[in-house]
Amino acid sequence: MKEKSIIISGQVPDNYKLKRIGDGSCGICYRTNDNMVYKEMFSTALDLYSQIKLLSQFDSSFIAFPQTILYSDKISEENFLGYLMKYFDGLTLNKLGDKIDILKFIRHLKLLEEEVRNISLEGITFFDLNLDNILYSEENGIRFIDTDLYEVNLYSKDVNLQENMMELCNAIMKFLFNDYYLTFRNERLEHLYTSCGRNGQIKPSDFLLEFIECINKSRNTNVKTLRQLRNHGFSYYLREC
């Protein structure tokens, strides 16, 4: 299924919906037999129809935008069934263990940050960027899914980029530090941390690399995993970083 719109007689066949993979407030997601994701929308979410049509004009290797819109019998808002999007392999951040290679995660994060910049300048604003909607695998990197609450042309380009970087940073920090708010005696780290989350002017990868460098120097260690980052960070950031 590659067309932007597909008309189906009745409902999407059950044999096309290979496996149920997620439920949300707007609909149910199924992995399909052609390795896509079909999101079957609830009738209560029809107000998203116009936005989903706009979002289907965009494409990304990092973000699962709606690709194909499905209708029952004819193309109209009343006959809107749902949409298809890319299937990305990986675990959601809230299910990811703390043994991951943190430096590899940061390398993937840098690639994502560049894509966030590009998409932001095209007019996309992120919403609902939570840990359930961010996937990670060491092979494929960081991916955003379930994007139908995103908006198009809501802000100017500069404001949009800043808002999206704030969303990204806050999601990443929530994942890395279990929703704790950190405070640093090191003025440089405090500036990087607050500038990332509060106004989106600093990339989260830049803060993380400097934080790890500080830990390594002050503790004479070599942080390689998320577990080590958390353990050393929570134990020593107030005193020595």
C-alpha positions as CSV (number, residue, x, y, z in Angstrom):
1,M,0.0,0.0,0.0
2,K,1.9,3.1,-1.3
3,E,-0.9,5.5,-2.3
4,K,-1.7,8.6,-0.3
5,S,-5.3,7.6,0.0
6,I,-6.9,4.1,-0.2
7,I,-10.6,3.3,-0.4
8,I,-11.7,0.1,1.2
9,S,-15.1,-1.6,1.0
10,G,-16.2,-1.7,4.6
11,Q,-13.4,-2.1,7.2
12,V,-9.7,-3.0,7.0
13,P,-9.5,-6.8,6.7
14,D,-8.4,-8.6,9.9
15,N,-5.8,-10.6,8.0
16,Y,-4.1,-7.4,7.1
17,K,-3.8,-6.4,10.8
18,L,-1.1,-8.9,11.7
19,K,-0.5,-8.0,15.4
20,R,-1.9,-5.5,17.8
21,I,1.1,-3.5,19.1
22,G,-0.3,-0.5,21.0
23,D,-3.4,1.3,22.3
24,G,-3.8,5.0,22.8
25,S,-6.3,7.8,23.4
26,C,-6.9,8.2,19.7
27,G,-6.8,4.7,18.3
28,I,-5.3,1.2,18.2
29,C,-2.1,0.4,16.3
30,Y,-1.5,-2.8,14.4
31,R,1.6,-4.1,12.6
32,T,0.5,-5.1,9.1
33,N,1.4,-8.0,6.9
34,D,3.4,-5.7,4.6
35,N,5.5,-4.4,7.6
36,M,3.7,-1.1,8.1
37,V,1.7,0.2,11.1
38,Y,-2.0,0.8,10.7
39,K,-3.6,3.1,13.3
40,E,-7.3,2.5,13.5
41,M,-8.8,5.8,14.7
42,F,-11.5,6.0,17.3
43,S,-14.6,8.0,16.2
44,T,-13.9,10.4,19.0
45,A,-10.6,11.4,17.3
46,L,-12.1,12.5,14.0
47,D,-11.1,16.1,14.8
48,L,-7.5,15.1,14.0
49,Y,-8.4,14.3,10.4
50,S,-7.4,17.6,8.8
51,Q,-4.1,17.6,10.7
52,I,-3.3,14.0,9.7
53,K,-3.9,15.0,6.1
54,L,-1.3,17.8,6.4
55,L,1.1,15.6,8.2
56,S,0.9,13.0,5.5
57,Q,2.7,15.4,3.2
58,F,6.0,15.0,5.2
59,D,8.4,12.1,5.2
60,S,11.3,11.3,7.5
61,S,13.7,8.4,8.2
62,F,13.4,9.2,12.0
63,I,9.7,10.1,12.4
64,A,6.7,8.0,11.6
65,F,4.4,10.5,9.9
66,P,1.1,9.3,8.5
67,Q,1.8,8.0,5.0
68,T,-1.4,6.6,3.6
69,I,-5.0,7.5,4.7
70,L,-7.6,4.8,4.6
71,Y,-11.3,5.4,4.0
72,S,-14.4,3.2,3.9
73,D,-16.3,3.4,0.6
74,K,-15.3,7.0,-0.4
75,I,-12.9,9.8,0.5
76,S,-14.5,12.0,3.1
77,E,-14.0,12.9,6.7
78,E,-17.0,10.8,7.7
79,N,-15.5,7.7,6.1
80,F,-12.0,8.2,7.6
81,L,-10.8,4.9,9.1
82,G,-7.2,5.6,10.0
83,Y,-3.8,5.7,8.4
84,L,-0.6,3.8,7.7
85,M,2.9,4.8,8.9
86,K,6.4,3.3,8.9
87,Y,7.2,0.5,11.2
88,F,10.3,1.1,13.3
89,D,12.0,-1.6,15.3
90,G,13.1,-0.9,18.9
91,L,11.9,-0.5,22.5
92,T,10.1,2.5,23.9
93,L,12.3,4.6,26.2
94,N,10.2,3.6,29.3
95,K,11.0,-0.1,28.6
96,L,14.7,0.4,27.9
97,G,17.2,-1.0,30.3
98,D,20.1,0.9,31.8
99,K,22.9,-1.2,30.4
100,I,22.8,0.6,27.0
101,D,26.0,2.1,25.6
102,I,25.5,5.7,26.6
103,L,28.0,7.1,24.1
104,K,26.3,5.2,21.2
105,F,23.0,6.6,22.4
106,I,24.4,10.1,22.3
107,R,25.8,9.5,18.7
108,H,22.3,8.5,17.7
109,L,20.9,11.5,19.5
110,K,23.1,13.9,17.5
111,L,21.6,12.5,14.3
112,L,18.1,12.9,15.6
113,E,18.8,16.5,16.7
114,E,19.8,17.4,13.1
115,E,16.5,15.9,11.9
116,V,14.6,17.8,14.6
117,R,16.1,21.0,13.2
118,N,15.2,20.2,9.6
119,I,11.6,19.2,10.5
120,S,11.2,22.2,12.7
121,L,12.2,24.5,9.9
122,E,9.6,22.8,7.7
123,G,6.9,23.9,10.1
124,I,6.3,20.7,12.2
125,T,5.6,21.2,16.0
126,F,5.9,18.2,18.2
127,F,3.3,17.3,20.8
128,D,2.8,14.2,22.9
129,L,6.6,13.6,22.8
130,N,6.6,11.2,25.7
131,L,8.6,8.0,26.5
132,D,5.9,5.8,25.1
133,N,6.3,7.5,21.7
134,I,10.1,7.3,21.4
135,L,11.8,4.1,20.3
136,Y,15.5,3.2,20.5
137,S,17.7,0.4,19.2
138,E,21.4,0.4,19.0
139,E,21.3,-0.6,15.4
140,N,18.5,1.8,14.2
141,G,18.9,4.7,16.6
142,I,16.1,6.9,18.1
143,R,12.8,7.2,16.3
144,F,9.5,9.1,17.0
145,I,6.2,7.3,16.6
146,D,2.5,8.1,17.0
147,T,2.7,11.6,15.5
148,D,-1.0,12.5,14.9
149,L,-1.0,15.2,17.6
150,Y,1.8,17.1,15.9
151,E,0.8,20.4,14.3
152,V,1.8,22.2,11.1
153,N,2.7,25.9,10.8
154,L,1.8,26.7,14.4
155,Y,4.8,29.0,15.1
156,S,7.5,30.9,13.2
157,K,10.5,28.8,12.2
158,D,12.8,30.1,15.0
159,V,10.1,29.7,17.7
160,N,9.2,26.3,16.3
161,L,12.8,25.0,16.5
162,Q,13.2,26.3,20.1
163,E,9.9,24.6,21.2
164,N,10.8,21.3,19.6
165,M,14.3,21.3,21.1
166,M,12.7,21.9,24.5
167,E,10.3,19.0,24.0
168,L,13.2,16.7,22.9
169,C,15.5,17.7,25.8
170,N,12.8,17.3,28.4
171,A,11.9,13.8,27.1
172,I,15.5,12.7,27.0
173,M,16.3,14.1,30.5
174,K,13.2,12.4,31.9
175,F,14.4,9.1,30.4
176,L,18.0,9.4,31.5
177,F,17.4,10.7,35.0
178,N,14.1,9.1,36.0
179,D,12.2,12.4,36.1
180,Y,14.6,14.0,38.7
181,Y,15.5,17.6,38.2
182,L,19.2,18.1,38.6
183,T,21.0,21.1,40.1
184,F,24.7,21.6,39.5
185,R,27.3,23.5,41.5
186,N,29.4,23.7,38.4
187,E,28.1,26.8,36.7
188,R,28.9,25.7,33.2
189,L,26.9,22.4,33.6
190,E,24.1,24.3,35.3
191,H,23.9,26.7,32.3
192,L,24.0,23.9,29.8
193,Y,21.3,21.9,31.6
194,T,18.9,24.8,32.1
195,S,19.4,26.2,28.7
196,C,18.6,22.9,27.2
197,G,15.3,22.2,29.0
198,R,14.0,25.7,29.7
199,N,14.6,27.5,26.4
200,G,15.8,24.9,23.9
201,Q,19.0,26.8,23.1
202,I,21.4,23.9,23.9
203,K,21.3,20.5,22.3
204,P,20.9,17.7,24.9
205,S,23.8,15.8,23.4
206,D,26.1,18.8,24.1
207,F,25.1,18.8,27.7
208,L,25.4,15.0,28.1
209,L,28.9,14.9,26.6
210,E,30.2,17.6,28.9
211,F,28.5,16.0,31.9
212,I,30.2,12.7,31.2
213,E,33.5,14.4,30.7
214,C,33.1,16.1,34.1
215,I,32.2,12.8,35.8
216,N,35.2,11.0,34.2
217,K,37.7,13.7,35.4
218,S,36.3,14.2,38.9
219,R,35.9,10.5,39.6
220,N,38.8,9.1,37.6
221,T,36.4,6.8,35.8
222,N,35.2,6.0,32.3
223,V,31.4,6.2,32.0
224,K,30.2,3.9,29.2
225,T,26.7,2.8,30.2
226,L,23.5,4.5,31.2
227,R,23.7,2.7,34.5
228,Q,27.1,4.3,35.2
229,L,25.9,7.7,34.2
230,R,23.0,7.5,36.6
231,N,25.0,6.1,39.5
232,H,27.9,8.6,39.2
233,G,25.6,11.4,38.3
234,F,23.2,11.0,41.2
235,S,26.1,10.3,43.7
236,Y,28.5,13.1,42.7
237,Y,27.0,15.8,40.6
238,L,26.2,18.1,43.5
239,R,29.6,17.9,45.1
240,E,32.1,17.5,42.3
241,C,30.6,18.4,38.9
